[in-house]
């Protein structure tokens, strides 16, 4: 699930018959990008087992970090 958006990761976990949760039993994450999971995907969890997903802002925050284009930068007053 690492690298996927939180919503997509939770959907995949549910389709596998598992229960997505946040770290320390928190509700399943709804936003961000999954940065870690426990147990790992190859662990062979039993149906109904909980899968903890850690997320970070990722894609959501990156959109806000887009700087000005080169043309916009040239228009800035270099005072």
N, C-alpha and C positions, 0 to 999 in steps of 0.2 A: 504494500500500500504506500510505501515511502515514495514521495514525489507526486502523488495524486492529490487532487483537491479533496477536502474533507467530505463533501457530499458524495462524490463518486466512490471514495474509499468506504464510507459507511454502507452505501448500496451494495458494493461487492461483498463486504463482510456479511451483510444480512442474507444475500443470495447464497452464500456458502453455508448458511445455517448457524452462523455465529452471531454474537451480540456485541456491537461496537460500543465502547465506553471511552470516556476521557481518562486521563491519569488520575490515580487515587479514587476511582469509582465515580468521577464526575460524569455528567451526561455526555453522550456522544458529541464530538465536535461538529459544528455546522459550517464553520468558515475556515479559511486558511489552507495550507498545504501540509500534508502529513510528513513529519520529519523522523518519526520513529514509531515502532509498534512492538507490542509484547503480547503473546508470544510471536516469534518471527514466523513468516509465512510457511516455512518448511517444517514447522514443529509438529504438524499433524494433530491439531486440536479436535476435540470431540464436539459433536453437534450441540449447540446451546452454550458453548463455552464463551467467556468474555474475551474480547480482543481490545486491549488498551491502545488508543491512538493519540500520539502527541502531535500537535500542530503548531505552526508559526504563521504569521500574517502572509508571507509569500506573495502570491499573485495579487492579492487584494491590495497590499501595501505598495507593491512595485509600480502599479498604475499611477499612484500619487507621486512617485519619484521621478517621473519623466521630466527631464529638463527642457529648456527651450531649444528650438531647432537652431541650426547655424544662422539662418536668416534672422530669427528673432534675437539671437545673441548679438548680431551686428547692429540691430536697431537700439540696443541698450546704450544709455548715455554713460560713458566711462569716466564719470566725475571722480 
